[in-house]
Amino acid sequence: MLVDEIWRTTKDEDSDIDWYVKRTVLGGIYSTTEIYMLTPRVYFLNLLKTLLVSRRQSGEAVRAGMGSSLQGFVGKVLER
């Protein structure tokens, strides 16, 4: 429907075999463009996911390190 609407906007009034050829070619171009535009977005989402997982793992490592440091500090204070 979109391809047909595009051709109608250009005032294309052909009713022979060219009507089908033009719409088929434009549909192929449109589909290819959509796939191309989706590819960078999928790549970006995968990159974002990797970044978030990495930050979460870093945060867990920092919390674990702080927890053990705090435990060691409290243990030494209590020993005195």
PyMOL Python script that loads the backbone (N, CA, C, O; Angstrom):
from pymol import cmd

cmd.read_pdbstr("""\
ATOM      1  N   MET A   1       0.820  -1.192   0.000  1.00  0.00           N
ATOM      2  CA  MET A   1       0.000   0.000   0.000  1.00  0.00           C
ATOM      3  C   MET A   1       0.869   1.264   0.000  1.00  0.00           C
ATOM      4  O   MET A   1       0.545   2.247  -0.666  1.00  0.00           O
ATOM      5  N   LEU A   2       1.969   1.228   0.749  1.00  0.00           N
ATOM      6  CA  LEU A   2       2.842   2.394   0.805  1.00  0.00           C
ATOM      7  C   LEU A   2       3.460   2.698  -0.557  1.00  0.00           C
ATOM      8  O   LEU A   2       3.494   3.851  -0.986  1.00  0.00           O
ATOM      9  N   VAL A   3       3.949   1.660  -1.232  1.00  0.00           N
ATOM     10  CA  VAL A   3       4.564   1.845  -2.546  1.00  0.00           C
ATOM     11  C   VAL A   3       3.536   2.389  -3.534  1.00  0.00           C
ATOM     12  O   VAL A   3       3.845   3.280  -4.325  1.00  0.00           O
ATOM     13  N   ASP A   4       2.333   1.866  -3.491  1.00  0.00           N
ATOM     14  CA  ASP A   4       1.277   2.354  -4.374  1.00  0.00           C
ATOM     15  C   ASP A   4       0.965   3.817  -4.086  1.00  0.00           C
ATOM     16  O   ASP A   4       0.751   4.605  -5.007  1.00  0.00           O
ATOM     17  N   GLU A   5       0.939   4.175  -2.814  1.00  0.00           N
ATOM     18  CA  GLU A   5       0.683   5.567  -2.435  1.00  0.00           C
ATOM     19  C   GLU A   5       1.799   6.496  -2.918  1.00  0.00           C
ATOM     20  O   GLU A   5       1.530   7.614  -3.357  1.00  0.00           O
ATOM     21  N   ILE A   6       3.039   6.040  -2.837  1.00  0.00           N
ATOM     22  CA  ILE A   6       4.166   6.844  -3.324  1.00  0.00           C
ATOM     23  C   ILE A   6       4.005   7.111  -4.818  1.00  0.00           C
ATOM     24  O   ILE A   6       4.160   8.246  -5.270  1.00  0.00           O
ATOM     25  N   TRP A   7       3.694   6.066  -5.583  1.00  0.00           N
ATOM     26  CA  TRP A   7       3.535   6.276  -7.030  1.00  0.00           C
ATOM     27  C   TRP A   7       2.347   7.155  -7.347  1.00  0.00           C
ATOM     28  O   TRP A   7       2.389   7.937  -8.296  1.00  0.00           O
ATOM     29  N   ARG A   8       1.278   7.036  -6.559  1.00  0.00           N
ATOM     30  CA  ARG A   8       0.113   7.898  -6.795  1.00  0.00           C
ATOM     31  C   ARG A   8       0.450   9.358  -6.542  1.00  0.00           C
ATOM     32  O   ARG A   8      -0.059  10.241  -7.231  1.00  0.00           O
ATOM     33  N   THR A   9       1.306   9.619  -5.558  1.00  0.00           N
ATOM     34  CA  THR A   9       1.682  11.002  -5.263  1.00  0.00           C
ATOM     35  C   THR A   9       2.476  11.628  -6.402  1.00  0.00           C
ATOM     36  O   THR A   9       2.457  12.845  -6.587  1.00  0.00           O
ATOM     37  N   THR A  10       3.168  10.794  -7.159  1.00  0.00           N
ATOM     38  CA  THR A  10       3.924  11.319  -8.309  1.00  0.00           C
ATOM     39  C   THR A  10       3.042  11.449  -9.542  1.00  0.00           C
ATOM     40  O   THR A  10       3.524  11.750 -10.634  1.00  0.00           O
ATOM     41  N   LYS A  11       1.756  11.222  -9.360  1.00  0.00           N
ATOM     42  CA  LYS A  11       0.778  11.326 -10.459  1.00  0.00           C
ATOM     43  C   LYS A  11       1.023  10.283 -11.544  1.00  0.00           C
ATOM     44  O   LYS A  11       0.788  10.541 -12.725  1.00  0.00           O
ATOM     45  N   ASP A  12       1.486   9.125 -11.148  1.00  0.00           N
ATOM     46  CA  ASP A  12       1.709   8.034 -12.100  1.00  0.00           C
ATOM     47  C   ASP A  12       0.369   7.385 -12.424  1.00  0.00           C
ATOM     48  O   ASP A  12      -0.306   6.866 -11.535  1.00  0.00           O
ATOM     49  N   GLU A  13       0.000   7.415 -13.656  1.00  0.00           N
ATOM     50  CA  GLU A  13      -1.295   6.888 -14.078  1.00  0.00           C
ATOM     51  C   GLU A  13      -1.159   5.674 -15.004  1.00  0.00           C
ATOM     52  O   GLU A  13      -2.126   5.290 -15.662  1.00  0.00           O
ATOM     53  N   ASP A  14       0.025   5.071 -15.059  1.00  0.00           N
ATOM     54  CA  ASP A  14       0.213   3.911 -15.934  1.00  0.00           C
ATOM     55  C   ASP A  14      -0.705   2.774 -15.525  1.00  0.00           C
ATOM     56  O   ASP A  14      -0.980   2.573 -14.342  1.00  0.00           O
ATOM     57  N   SER A  15      -1.178   2.029 -16.523  1.00  0.00           N
ATOM     58  CA  SER A  15      -2.039   0.890 -16.221  1.00  0.00           C
ATOM     59  C   SER A  15      -1.578  -0.360 -16.970  1.00  0.00           C
ATOM     60  O   SER A  15      -2.317  -1.342 -17.047  1.00  0.00           O
ATOM     61  N   ASP A  16      -0.383  -0.334 -17.514  1.00  0.00           N
ATOM     62  CA  ASP A  16       0.136  -1.495 -18.225  1.00  0.00           C
ATOM     63  C   ASP A  16       1.111  -2.270 -17.331  1.00  0.00           C
ATOM     64  O   ASP A  16       1.066  -2.143 -16.108  1.00  0.00           O
ATOM     65  N   ILE A  17       1.976  -3.058 -17.932  1.00  0.00           N
ATOM     66  CA  ILE A  17       2.912  -3.884 -17.176  1.00  0.00           C
ATOM     67  C   ILE A  17       3.892  -3.023 -16.371  1.00  0.00           C
ATOM     68  O   ILE A  17       4.403  -3.467 -15.343  1.00  0.00           O
ATOM     69  N   ASP A  18       4.158  -1.788 -16.836  1.00  0.00           N
ATOM     70  CA  ASP A  18       5.047  -0.888 -16.092  1.00  0.00           C
ATOM     71  C   ASP A  18       4.520  -0.597 -14.689  1.00  0.00           C
ATOM     72  O   ASP A  18       5.301  -0.363 -13.767  1.00  0.00           O
ATOM     73  N   TRP A  19       3.218  -0.611 -14.531  1.00  0.00           N
ATOM     74  CA  TRP A  19       2.611  -0.367 -13.226  1.00  0.00           C
ATOM     75  C   TRP A  19       3.163  -1.362 -12.215  1.00  0.00           C
ATOM     76  O   TRP A  19       3.551  -0.974 -11.113  1.00  0.00           O
ATOM     77  N   TYR A  20       3.201  -2.638 -12.578  1.00  0.00           N
ATOM     78  CA  TYR A  20       3.698  -3.688 -11.687  1.00  0.00           C
ATOM     79  C   TYR A  20       5.208  -3.602 -11.513  1.00  0.00           C
ATOM     80  O   TYR A  20       5.719  -3.778 -10.407  1.00  0.00           O
ATOM     81  N   VAL A  21       5.920  -3.334 -12.598  1.00  0.00           N
ATOM     82  CA  VAL A  21       7.381  -3.261 -12.538  1.00  0.00           C
ATOM     83  C   VAL A  21       7.822  -2.124 -11.627  1.00  0.00           C
ATOM     84  O   VAL A  21       8.689  -2.310 -10.773  1.00  0.00           O
ATOM     85  N   LYS A  22       7.230  -0.954 -11.806  1.00  0.00           N
ATOM     86  CA  LYS A  22       7.600   0.200 -10.984  1.00  0.00           C
ATOM     87  C   LYS A  22       7.345  -0.069  -9.506  1.00  0.00           C
ATOM     88  O   LYS A  22       8.181   0.253  -8.662  1.00  0.00           O
ATOM     89  N   ARG A  23       6.229  -0.640  -9.201  1.00  0.00           N
ATOM     90  CA  ARG A  23       5.902  -0.904  -7.800  1.00  0.00           C
ATOM     91  C   ARG A  23       6.785  -1.990  -7.209  1.00  0.00           C
ATOM     92  O   ARG A  23       7.147  -1.924  -6.035  1.00  0.00           O
ATOM     93  N   THR A  24       7.136  -2.989  -8.010  1.00  0.00           N
ATOM     94  CA  THR A  24       8.027  -4.048  -7.533  1.00  0.00           C
ATOM     95  C   THR A  24       9.419  -3.498  -7.247  1.00  0.00           C
ATOM     96  O   THR A  24      10.010  -3.809  -6.213  1.00  0.00           O
ATOM     97  N   VAL A  25       9.942  -2.689  -8.153  1.00  0.00           N
ATOM     98  CA  VAL A  25      11.277  -2.107  -7.964  1.00  0.00           C
ATOM     99  C   VAL A  25      11.290  -1.187  -6.743  1.00  0.00           C
ATOM    100  O   VAL A  25      12.192  -1.275  -5.910  1.00  0.00           O
ATOM    101  N   LEU A  26      10.300  -0.314  -6.637  1.00  0.00           N
ATOM    102  CA  LEU A  26      10.244   0.596  -5.501  1.00  0.00           C
ATOM    103  C   LEU A  26      10.075  -0.169  -4.186  1.00  0.00           C
ATOM    104  O   LEU A  26      10.652   0.210  -3.167  1.00  0.00           O
ATOM    105  N   GLY A  27       9.293  -1.233  -4.210  1.00  0.00           N
ATOM    106  CA  GLY A  27       9.137  -2.062  -3.008  1.00  0.00           C
ATOM    107  C   GLY A  27      10.454  -2.691  -2.584  1.00  0.00           C
ATOM    108  O   GLY A  27      10.753  -2.758  -1.392  1.00  0.00           O
ATOM    109  N   GLY A  28      11.248  -3.154  -3.552  1.00  0.00           N
ATOM    110  CA  GLY A  28      12.565  -3.725  -3.247  1.00  0.00           C
ATOM    111  C   GLY A  28      13.505  -2.692  -2.657  1.00  0.00           C
ATOM    112  O   GLY A  28      14.225  -2.968  -1.697  1.00  0.00           O
ATOM    113  N   ILE A  29      13.494  -1.507  -3.234  1.00  0.00           N
ATOM    114  CA  ILE A  29      14.346  -0.433  -2.720  1.00  0.00           C
ATOM    115  C   ILE A  29      13.918  -0.048  -1.299  1.00  0.00           C
ATOM    116  O   ILE A  29      14.757   0.144  -0.419  1.00  0.00           O
ATOM    117  N   TYR A  30      12.626   0.060  -1.094  1.00  0.00           N
ATOM    118  CA  TYR A  30      12.126   0.430   0.232  1.00  0.00           C
ATOM    119  C   TYR A  30      12.481  -0.627   1.270  1.00  0.00           C
ATOM    120  O   TYR A  30      12.923  -0.295   2.370  1.00  0.00           O
ATOM    121  N   SER A  31      12.291  -1.901   0.925  1.00  0.00           N
ATOM    122  CA  SER A  31      12.608  -2.987   1.864  1.00  0.00           C
ATOM    123  C   SER A  31      14.089  -3.011   2.214  1.00  0.00           C
ATOM    124  O   SER A  31      14.457  -3.193   3.374  1.00  0.00           O
ATOM    125  N   THR A  32      14.932  -2.827   1.209  1.00  0.00           N
ATOM    126  CA  THR A  32      16.370  -2.805   1.439  1.00  0.00           C
ATOM    127  C   THR A  32      16.757  -1.655   2.358  1.00  0.00           C
ATOM    128  O   THR A  32      17.598  -1.814   3.244  1.00  0.00           O
ATOM    129  N   THR A  33      16.143  -0.501   2.145  1.00  0.00           N
ATOM    130  CA  THR A  33      16.426   0.653   2.987  1.00  0.00           C
ATOM    131  C   THR A  33      15.995   0.408   4.420  1.00  0.00           C
ATOM    132  O   THR A  33      16.718   0.763   5.351  1.00  0.00           O
ATOM    133  N   GLU A  34      14.832  -0.190   4.611  1.00  0.00           N
ATOM    134  CA  GLU A  34      14.359  -0.493   5.963  1.00  0.00           C
ATOM    135  C   GLU A  34      15.319  -1.436   6.681  1.00  0.00           C
ATOM    136  O   GLU A  34      15.648  -1.219   7.847  1.00  0.00           O
ATOM    137  N   ILE A  35      15.766  -2.475   5.994  1.00  0.00           N
ATOM    138  CA  ILE A  35      16.702  -3.430   6.598  1.00  0.00           C
ATOM    139  C   ILE A  35      18.009  -2.730   6.959  1.00  0.00           C
ATOM    140  O   ILE A  35      18.564  -2.961   8.033  1.00  0.00           O
ATOM    141  N   TYR A  36      18.497  -1.878   6.065  1.00  0.00           N
ATOM    142  CA  TYR A  36      19.736  -1.143   6.336  1.00  0.00           C
ATOM    143  C   TYR A  36      19.578  -0.246   7.571  1.00  0.00           C
ATOM    144  O   TYR A  36      20.482  -0.165   8.402  1.00  0.00           O
ATOM    145  N   MET A  37      18.436   0.419   7.685  1.00  0.00           N
ATOM    146  CA  MET A  37      18.217   1.322   8.817  1.00  0.00           C
ATOM    147  C   MET A  37      18.051   0.556  10.128  1.00  0.00           C
ATOM    148  O   MET A  37      18.414   1.064  11.188  1.00  0.00           O
ATOM    149  N   LEU A  38      17.511  -0.649  10.069  1.00  0.00           N
ATOM    150  CA  LEU A  38      17.354  -1.444  11.282  1.00  0.00           C
ATOM    151  C   LEU A  38      18.682  -2.023  11.770  1.00  0.00           C
ATOM    152  O   LEU A  38      18.884  -2.198  12.971  1.00  0.00           O
ATOM    153  N   THR A  39      19.582  -2.316  10.838  1.00  0.00           N
ATOM    154  CA  THR A  39      20.854  -2.930  11.205  1.00  0.00           C
ATOM    155  C   THR A  39      21.653  -2.071  12.186  1.00  0.00           C
ATOM    156  O   THR A  39      22.110  -2.605  13.197  1.00  0.00           O
ATOM    157  N   PRO A  40      21.850  -0.750  11.941  1.00  0.00           N
ATOM    158  CA  PRO A  40      22.590   0.045  12.943  1.00  0.00           C
ATOM    159  C   PRO A  40      21.879   0.116  14.287  1.00  0.00           C
ATOM    160  O   PRO A  40      22.525   0.176  15.333  1.00  0.00           O
ATOM    161  N   ARG A  41      20.556   0.108  14.261  1.00  0.00           N
ATOM    162  CA  ARG A  41      19.828   0.164  15.533  1.00  0.00           C
ATOM    163  C   ARG A  41      20.018  -1.110  16.334  1.00  0.00           C
ATOM    164  O   ARG A  41      20.187  -1.058  17.553  1.00  0.00           O
ATOM    165  N   VAL A  42      19.992  -2.249  15.668  1.00  0.00           N
ATOM    166  CA  VAL A  42      20.219  -3.520  16.363  1.00  0.00           C
ATOM    167  C   VAL A  42      21.644  -3.558  16.902  1.00  0.00           C
ATOM    168  O   VAL A  42      21.870  -4.008  18.025  1.00  0.00           O
ATOM    169  N   TYR A  43      22.614  -3.085  16.103  1.00  0.00           N
ATOM    170  CA  TYR A  43      24.001  -3.020  16.552  1.00  0.00           C
ATOM    171  C   TYR A  43      24.116  -2.124  17.787  1.00  0.00           C
ATOM    172  O   TYR A  43      24.794  -2.478  18.751  1.00  0.00           O
ATOM    173  N   PHE A  44      23.455  -0.966  17.757  1.00  0.00           N
ATOM    174  CA  PHE A  44      23.495  -0.049  18.886  1.00  0.00           C
ATOM    175  C   PHE A  44      22.890  -0.685  20.138  1.00  0.00           C
ATOM    176  O   PHE A  44      23.434  -0.531  21.231  1.00  0.00           O
ATOM    177  N   LEU A  45      21.782  -1.392  19.991  1.00  0.00           N
ATOM    178  CA  LEU A  45      21.156  -2.032  21.147  1.00  0.00           C
ATOM    179  C   LEU A  45      22.054  -3.114  21.737  1.00  0.00           C
ATOM    180  O   LEU A  45      22.135  -3.250  22.958  1.00  0.00           O
ATOM    181  N   ASN A  46      22.733  -3.890  20.879  1.00  0.00           N
ATOM    182  CA  ASN A  46      23.672  -4.890  21.380  1.00  0.00           C
ATOM    183  C   ASN A  46      24.838  -4.235  22.111  1.00  0.00           C
ATOM    184  O   ASN A  46      25.288  -4.733  23.143  1.00  0.00           O
ATOM    185  N   LEU A  47      25.324  -3.123  21.576  1.00  0.00           N
ATOM    186  CA  LEU A  47      26.407  -2.386  22.221  1.00  0.00           C
ATOM    187  C   LEU A  47      25.955  -1.843  23.572  1.00  0.00           C
ATOM    188  O   LEU A  47      26.699  -1.910  24.550  1.00  0.00           O
ATOM    189  N   LEU A  48      24.750  -1.310  23.627  1.00  0.00           N
ATOM    190  CA  LEU A  48      24.198  -0.791  24.877  1.00  0.00           C
ATOM    191  C   LEU A  48      24.043  -1.908  25.907  1.00  0.00           C
ATOM    192  O   LEU A  48      24.349  -1.717  27.084  1.00  0.00           O
ATOM    193  N   LYS A  49      23.573  -3.060  25.470  1.00  0.00           N
ATOM    194  CA  LYS A  49      23.425  -4.202  26.373  1.00  0.00           C
ATOM    195  C   LYS A  49      24.781  -4.611  26.940  1.00  0.00           C
ATOM    196  O   LYS A  49      24.904  -4.865  28.139  1.00  0.00           O
ATOM    197  N   THR A  50      25.800  -4.674  26.078  1.00  0.00           N
ATOM    198  CA  THR A  50      27.141  -5.037  26.522  1.00  0.00           C
ATOM    199  C   THR A  50      27.655  -4.027  27.543  1.00  0.00           C
ATOM    200  O   THR A  50      28.249  -4.407  28.551  1.00  0.00           O
ATOM    201  N   LEU A  51      27.426  -2.748  27.282  1.00  0.00           N
ATOM    202  CA  LEU A  51      27.864  -1.696  28.196  1.00  0.00           C
ATOM    203  C   LEU A  51      27.175  -1.822  29.549  1.00  0.00           C
ATOM    204  O   LEU A  51      27.822  -1.700  30.589  1.00  0.00           O
ATOM    205  N   LEU A  52      25.873  -2.063  29.541  1.00  0.00           N
ATOM    206  CA  LEU A  52      25.134  -2.181  30.797  1.00  0.00           C
ATOM    207  C   LEU A  52      25.578  -3.398  31.596  1.00  0.00           C
ATOM    208  O   LEU A  52      25.704  -3.320  32.818  1.00  0.00           O
ATOM    209  N   VAL A  53      25.816  -4.511  30.930  1.00  0.00           N
ATOM    210  CA  VAL A  53      26.286  -5.717  31.627  1.00  0.00           C
ATOM    211  C   VAL A  53      27.663  -5.456  32.229  1.00  0.00           C
ATOM    212  O   VAL A  53      27.940  -5.853  33.360  1.00  0.00           O
ATOM    213  N   SER A  54      28.522  -4.788  31.465  1.00  0.00           N
ATOM    214  CA  SER A  54      29.870  -4.475  31.943  1.00  0.00           C
ATOM    215  C   SER A  54      29.816  -3.555  33.166  1.00  0.00           C
ATOM    216  O   SER A  54      30.546  -3.761  34.137  1.00  0.00           O
ATOM    217  N   ARG A  55      28.958  -2.552  33.114  1.00  0.00           N
ATOM    218  CA  ARG A  55      28.831  -1.631  34.261  1.00  0.00           C
ATOM    219  C   ARG A  55      28.280  -2.348  35.481  1.00  0.00           C
ATOM    220  O   ARG A  55      28.705  -2.081  36.606  1.00  0.00           O
ATOM    221  N   ARG A  56      27.340  -3.254  35.267  1.00  0.00           N
ATOM    222  CA  ARG A  56      26.781  -3.985  36.400  1.00  0.00           C
ATOM    223  C   ARG A  56      27.846  -4.864  37.039  1.00  0.00           C
ATOM    224  O   ARG A  56      27.940  -4.941  38.263  1.00  0.00           O
ATOM    225  N   GLN A  57      28.650  -5.530  36.207  1.00  0.00           N
ATOM    226  CA  GLN A  57      29.716  -6.377  36.741  1.00  0.00           C
ATOM    227  C   GLN A  57      30.759  -5.537  37.470  1.00  0.00           C
ATOM    228  O   GLN A  57      31.272  -5.954  38.508  1.00  0.00           O
ATOM    229  N   SER A  58      31.075  -4.362  36.940  1.00  0.00           N
ATOM    230  CA  SER A  58      32.034  -3.475  37.612  1.00  0.00           C
ATOM    231  C   SER A  58      31.477  -3.018  38.955  1.00  0.00           C
ATOM    232  O   SER A  58      32.192  -2.978  39.956  1.00  0.00           O
ATOM    233  N   GLY A  59      30.195  -2.675  38.961  1.00  0.00           N
ATOM    234  CA  GLY A  59      29.563  -2.245  40.209  1.00  0.00           C
ATOM    235  C   GLY A  59      29.563  -3.345  41.255  1.00  0.00           C
ATOM    236  O   GLY A  59      29.789  -3.082  42.436  1.00  0.00           O
ATOM    237  N   GLU A  60      29.312  -4.571  40.832  1.00  0.00           N
ATOM    238  CA  GLU A  60      29.328  -5.701  41.763  1.00  0.00           C
ATOM    239  C   GLU A  60      30.729  -5.916  42.310  1.00  0.00           C
ATOM    240  O   GLU A  60      30.893  -6.220  43.492  1.00  0.00           O
ATOM    241  N   ALA A  61      31.745  -5.760  41.460  1.00  0.00           N
ATOM    242  CA  ALA A  61      33.125  -5.935  41.911  1.00  0.00           C
ATOM    243  C   ALA A  61      33.500  -4.848  42.916  1.00  0.00           C
ATOM    244  O   ALA A  61      34.165  -5.130  43.913  1.00  0.00           O
ATOM    245  N   VAL A  62      33.085  -3.627  42.663  1.00  0.00           N
ATOM    246  CA  VAL A  62      33.379  -2.530  43.590  1.00  0.00           C
ATOM    247  C   VAL A  62      32.673  -2.759  44.916  1.00  0.00           C
ATOM    248  O   VAL A  62      33.266  -2.580  45.980  1.00  0.00           O
ATOM    249  N   ARG A  63      31.400  -3.156  44.854  1.00  0.00           N
ATOM    250  CA  ARG A  63      30.660  -3.421  46.098  1.00  0.00           C
ATOM    251  C   ARG A  63      31.295  -4.562  46.878  1.00  0.00           C
ATOM    252  O   ARG A  63      31.392  -4.495  48.104  1.00  0.00           O
ATOM    253  N   ALA A  64      31.727  -5.602  46.187  1.00  0.00           N
ATOM    254  CA  ALA A  64      32.361  -6.732  46.869  1.00  0.00           C
ATOM    255  C   ALA A  64      33.668  -6.282  47.513  1.00  0.00           C
ATOM    256  O   ALA A  64      33.970  -6.652  48.647  1.00  0.00           O
ATOM    257  N   GLY A  65      34.441  -5.478  46.777  1.00  0.00           N
ATOM    258  CA  GLY A  65      35.700  -4.980  47.332  1.00  0.00           C
ATOM    259  C   GLY A  65      35.473  -4.075  48.529  1.00  0.00           C
ATOM    260  O   GLY A  65      36.189  -4.167  49.525  1.00  0.00           O
ATOM    261  N   MET A  66      34.474  -3.198  48.435  1.00  0.00           N
ATOM    262  CA  MET A  66      34.176  -2.298  49.547  1.00  0.00           C
ATOM    263  C   MET A  66      33.664  -3.082  50.742  1.00  0.00           C
ATOM    264  O   MET A  66      33.983  -2.773  51.891  1.00  0.00           O
ATOM    265  N   GLY A  67      32.860  -4.107  50.453  1.00  0.00           N
ATOM    266  CA  GLY A  67      32.324  -4.923  51.546  1.00  0.00           C
ATOM    267  C   GLY A  67      33.432  -5.632  52.296  1.00  0.00           C
ATOM    268  O   GLY A  67      33.435  -5.641  53.527  1.00  0.00           O
ATOM    269  N   SER A  68      34.372  -6.226  51.580  1.00  0.00           N
ATOM    270  CA  SER A  68      35.449  -6.947  52.266  1.00  0.00           C
ATOM    271  C   SER A  68      36.372  -5.969  52.985  1.00  0.00           C
ATOM    272  O   SER A  68      36.883  -6.283  54.060  1.00  0.00           O
ATOM    273  N   SER A  69      36.595  -4.779  52.402  1.00  0.00           N
ATOM    274  CA  SER A  69      37.422  -3.763  53.071  1.00  0.00           C
ATOM    275  C   SER A  69      36.744  -3.299  54.352  1.00  0.00           C
ATOM    276  O   SER A  69      37.391  -3.152  55.389  1.00  0.00           O
ATOM    277  N   LEU A  70      35.450  -3.071  54.274  1.00  0.00           N
ATOM    278  CA  LEU A  70      34.703  -2.628  55.450  1.00  0.00           C
ATOM    279  C   LEU A  70      34.704  -3.703  56.521  1.00  0.00           C
ATOM    280  O   LEU A  70      34.864  -3.408  57.705  1.00  0.00           O
ATOM    281  N   GLN A  71      34.526  -4.940  56.109  1.00  0.00           N
ATOM    282  CA  GLN A  71      34.553  -6.037  57.074  1.00  0.00           C
ATOM    283  C   GLN A  71      35.922  -6.119  57.751  1.00  0.00           C
ATOM    284  O   GLN A  71      36.014  -6.310  58.963  1.00  0.00           O
ATOM    285  N   GLY A  72      36.984  -5.973  56.955  1.00  0.00           N
ATOM    286  CA  GLY A  72      38.329  -6.006  57.532  1.00  0.00           C
ATOM    287  C   GLY A  72      38.544  -4.857  58.498  1.00  0.00           C
ATOM    288  O   GLY A  72      39.127  -5.053  59.564  1.00  0.00           O
ATOM    289  N   PHE A  73      38.088  -3.662  58.152  1.00  0.00           N
ATOM    290  CA  PHE A  73      38.236  -2.488  59.015  1.00  0.00           C
ATOM    291  C   PHE A  73      37.471  -2.687  60.307  1.00  0.00           C
ATOM    292  O   PHE A  73      38.008  -2.463  61.392  1.00  0.00           O
ATOM    293  N   VAL A  74      36.211  -3.110  60.198  1.00  0.00           N
ATOM    294  CA  VAL A  74      35.389  -3.315  61.395  1.00  0.00           C
ATOM    295  C   VAL A  74      35.994  -4.421  62.253  1.00  0.00           C
ATOM    296  O   VAL A  74      36.010  -4.317  63.479  1.00  0.00           O
ATOM    297  N   GLY A  75      36.489  -5.473  61.619  1.00  0.00           N
ATOM    298  CA  GLY A  75      37.121  -6.557  62.372  1.00  0.00           C
ATOM    299  C   GLY A  75      38.335  -6.078  63.142  1.00  0.00           C
ATOM    300  O   GLY A  75      38.532  -6.492  64.285  1.00  0.00           O
ATOM    301  N   LYS A  76      39.155  -5.219  62.555  1.00  0.00           N
ATOM    302  CA  LYS A  76      40.337  -4.695  63.245  1.00  0.00           C
ATOM    303  C   LYS A  76      39.946  -3.751  64.373  1.00  0.00           C
ATOM    304  O   LYS A  76      40.580  -3.742  65.428  1.00  0.00           O
ATOM    305  N   VAL A  77      38.891  -2.951  64.150  1.00  0.00           N
ATOM    306  CA  VAL A  77      38.435  -2.031  65.194  1.00  0.00           C
ATOM    307  C   VAL A  77      37.904  -2.820  66.366  1.00  0.00           C
ATOM    308  O   VAL A  77      38.157  -2.458  67.515  1.00  0.00           O
ATOM    309  N   LEU A  78      37.176  -3.889  66.109  1.00  0.00           N
ATOM    310  CA  LEU A  78      36.605  -4.687  67.178  1.00  0.00           C
ATOM    311  C   LEU A  78      37.661  -5.496  67.922  1.00  0.00           C
ATOM    312  O   LEU A  78      37.464  -5.837  69.089  1.00  0.00           O
ATOM    313  N   GLU A  79      38.776  -5.807  67.270  1.00  0.00           N
ATOM    314  CA  GLU A  79      39.842  -6.553  67.936  1.00  0.00           C
ATOM    315  C   GLU A  79      40.530  -5.705  68.991  1.00  0.00           C
ATOM    316  O   GLU A  79      41.071  -6.246  69.956  1.00  0.00           O
ATOM    317  N   ARG A  80      40.523  -4.413  68.833  1.00  0.00           N
ATOM    318  CA  ARG A  80      41.221  -3.530  69.764  1.00  0.00           C
ATOM    319  C   ARG A  80      40.495  -3.437  71.032  1.00  0.00           C
ATOM    320  O   ARG A  80      40.934  -2.735  71.944  1.00  0.00           O
TER     321      ARG A  80
END
""", "prot")
cmd.dss("prot")
cmd.show_as("cartoon", "prot")
cmd.util.cbc("prot")
cmd.orient("prot")
